[in-house]
Amino acid sequence: MSRVDHGVPFFVVKCHSPNRRIALTVTLLCALTACNKLGLGGNDPSPTAPSGPPPSASVASMVYSAIGASDANGVGSSVPCLPFAACGNGMGYVPVTVRQLSAQGFKITLRNLGLPTAVIGRDFQDLGRQYGRTIEGNFIEDEMPFVLQDSTIVTIFAGINEINTITAALGGGAGGNDRNAYIDNQVGAFGADYTTLINGIRSRAAGTRFVVLNVPNAAGMPFLANASIAQRQAAQRAAVLMTTRVINPLASPLVTVVDVMCDSRSYQRSNYSSDGLHPNDAGYANIAAEIVRGITTVAAYPTPKGSCAPMTLVP
């Protein structure tokens, strides 16, 4: 009952020559095995108002555009998906969400715009590259323009790649003697990019509702278990501020926020793949179930918490 849209070329990221396309393909395939860099001495794991909620599942068709990075491709799952490829049997949260909605009677049109290594905006892309990270795209330039114009649902998951970019910059000397001020400024930039992204999607797809995920506390995720205390403190500060200042305040009848920050499952090693960064099948299934609930329950879905224990994992 679902179909995957094939209208986006594989080389959505600005590829101006065959060699560039080949290089990007190799980079993205590398990203599927967690090729990336962190900082601060850590390890290297690799306004037009939208319409209201969809009608009842018995009659509803849904047009779904997914904005994300490697998570949208299911990296770390048993069946990851290449960018922009049909992947009905994928085990990442996007295809699992589609299958669960289809099982409830929805007819789904999907465009999965997930791009491994991507960050939210050009500023974070440039910053990451400056400090040695592999970042081959960003949501605003390389995903937003390809959101289906008749989308009724758009999901967004941003934050972890941006946090790793911030800590890489700190590890390279950015921020000087006031790292907290540097982190706060970068969170401000993240907020500005998020506003640009939301407004851009609304101008392109006026009838859409959003289901967005806030940011888990990266300091409590397995990939940073052996990182320095300085890196974990920086990651925690960035994640908590992105969640509480940028994403949680978006919650409204037209924007559902999935609270992964305060969900204890976000910190259980059993929900992650071997790299400790990407979820495994169980982790993606948890995310998909929350997205489905956010899409189908609307007003009954709980608002994100203002505070919780996972916000203070690192002293």
BELKAQUI-V470750 format. One record per pair of residues at least 4 apart in sequence whose C-alpha atoms are under 7 Angstrom apart, sorted by the first residue. I is the first residue (numbers start at 1). J is the second residue. Records with the same first field share a line. If there is no record, write none. Layout:
I=J ; J
This chain:
1=102 ; 107 ; 108
2=102 ; 107 ; 108 ; 109
3=108 ; 109 ; 110
4=86 ; 109 ; 110 ; 111
5=109 ; 110 ; 111
8=12 ; 84
10=83 ; 84
11=15 ; 21
12=142
13=137 ; 142
15=20 ; 21
16=20
17=21
18=22
19=23
20=24
21=25
22=26
23=27
24=28
25=29
26=30
27=31
28=32 ; 116
30=34 ; 35
31=35 ; 116 ; 117
32=75
34=45 ; 46
35=46
36=44 ; 45 ; 46 ; 133 ; 134
37=44 ; 46 ; 133
38=42 ; 43 ; 44 ; 164 ; 165 ; 167 ; 168
39=164 ; 167 ; 168 ; 169 ; 170 ; 171
40=167 ; 168 ; 170 ; 171 ; 231
41=171 ; 227 ; 228
42=224 ; 227 ; 228 ; 231
43=227
45=223 ; 275
46=275
47=199 ; 203
48=202 ; 203 ; 206
49=206
50=202 ; 206 ; 207 ; 208 ; 209
51=207 ; 208
52=254
53=209 ; 298
54=60
55=60
56=60
57=104 ; 105 ; 106
58=105 ; 106
60=106 ; 107
61=106 ; 107 ; 108
62=106 ; 107 ; 108 ; 109 ; 152
63=108 ; 109 ; 110 ; 150 ; 151 ; 152 ; 153
64=108 ; 109 ; 110 ; 111 ; 151 ; 152 ; 153 ; 154
65=110 ; 111 ; 112 ; 147 ; 148 ; 151 ; 153 ; 154 ; 155
66=111 ; 112 ; 113 ; 114 ; 154 ; 155 ; 156
67=113 ; 114 ; 139 ; 143 ; 155 ; 156 ; 157
68=72 ; 113 ; 114 ; 115 ; 156 ; 157 ; 158
69=114 ; 115 ; 116 ; 117 ; 118
70=74 ; 75 ; 114 ; 115 ; 116 ; 117
71=75 ; 92 ; 278
72=92 ; 93 ; 94 ; 114
73=80 ; 81 ; 82 ; 83 ; 92 ; 114
74=80 ; 81 ; 91 ; 92 ; 93
75=80 ; 278
76=80 ; 273 ; 278 ; 279 ; 280
77=91 ; 92 ; 279 ; 280 ; 281
78=91 ; 281
79=90 ; 91
80=90 ; 91 ; 92
81=85 ; 87 ; 90
83=113 ; 114 ; 115
84=112 ; 113
88=95
89=95
90=95
91=95 ; 96 ; 281
92=96 ; 281 ; 284
93=97 ; 284 ; 285 ; 287 ; 288
94=98 ; 288
95=99
96=100 ; 285 ; 288
97=101 ; 288 ; 289 ; 292
98=102 ; 108
99=103
100=104
101=105 ; 106 ; 292
102=106 ; 107 ; 108
113=143
117=134 ; 135 ; 136
118=135 ; 136 ; 137 ; 138 ; 139
119=124 ; 125 ; 137 ; 138 ; 139 ; 161 ; 162
120=124 ; 138 ; 139 ; 140 ; 158 ; 193
121=125 ; 138 ; 139 ; 140 ; 193
122=126 ; 138
123=127
124=128 ; 162
125=129 ; 135 ; 137 ; 138
126=130
127=131
128=132 ; 133 ; 135 ; 165
129=133 ; 134 ; 135
131=168 ; 169 ; 172
137=142
138=142
139=143 ; 144
140=144 ; 197
141=145
143=147
144=197 ; 200 ; 201
148=205
149=204 ; 205
150=205 ; 207
151=205 ; 207 ; 208
152=207 ; 208 ; 209
153=208 ; 209 ; 210
154=208 ; 209 ; 210 ; 211
155=210 ; 211 ; 212
156=211 ; 212 ; 213
157=212 ; 213
159=163 ; 215
160=164 ; 218
161=165
162=166
163=167 ; 235 ; 238 ; 239
164=168
165=169
166=170
167=171 ; 231 ; 234 ; 235
168=172
169=173 ; 174
170=174 ; 175
175=179 ; 182
178=182
179=183
180=184
181=185
182=186
183=187 ; 238
184=188
185=189
186=190
187=191 ; 238 ; 241 ; 242
188=192
189=193
190=194
191=195 ; 246
192=196
193=197
194=198
195=199
196=200
197=201
198=202
199=203
200=204
201=205
202=206
209=254 ; 255
210=254 ; 255 ; 256
211=255 ; 256 ; 257 ; 291 ; 294 ; 295
212=256 ; 257 ; 258
213=257 ; 258 ; 259 ; 260
214=243 ; 247 ; 248 ; 257 ; 258 ; 259 ; 260 ; 261
215=239 ; 242 ; 243 ; 260 ; 261
216=239 ; 260 ; 261 ; 266
217=221 ; 236 ; 239 ; 240 ; 261 ; 310 ; 311
218=235 ; 236 ; 239
219=224 ; 232 ; 233 ; 235 ; 236
220=267 ; 313
221=225 ; 267 ; 276 ; 277
222=269 ; 276 ; 277
223=275 ; 276 ; 277
224=232
227=231 ; 232
228=232
229=233
230=234
231=235
232=236
233=237 ; 314
234=238
235=239
236=240
237=241
238=242
239=243
240=244 ; 311
241=245
242=246 ; 247
243=247 ; 248
244=248 ; 306
245=249
248=257 ; 304
250=255
251=255 ; 256 ; 257 ; 303
252=256
253=299
256=294
257=303 ; 304
258=290 ; 304
259=263 ; 304
260=266
261=310
262=308 ; 310
271=279 ; 280 ; 282 ; 283
272=276 ; 277 ; 278 ; 279 ; 280 ; 283
273=278 ; 279 ; 280
279=283 ; 284
280=284
281=285
282=286
283=287
284=288
285=289
286=290
287=291
288=292
289=293
290=294
291=295
292=296
293=297
294=298 ; 301
297=301
307=311
309=313
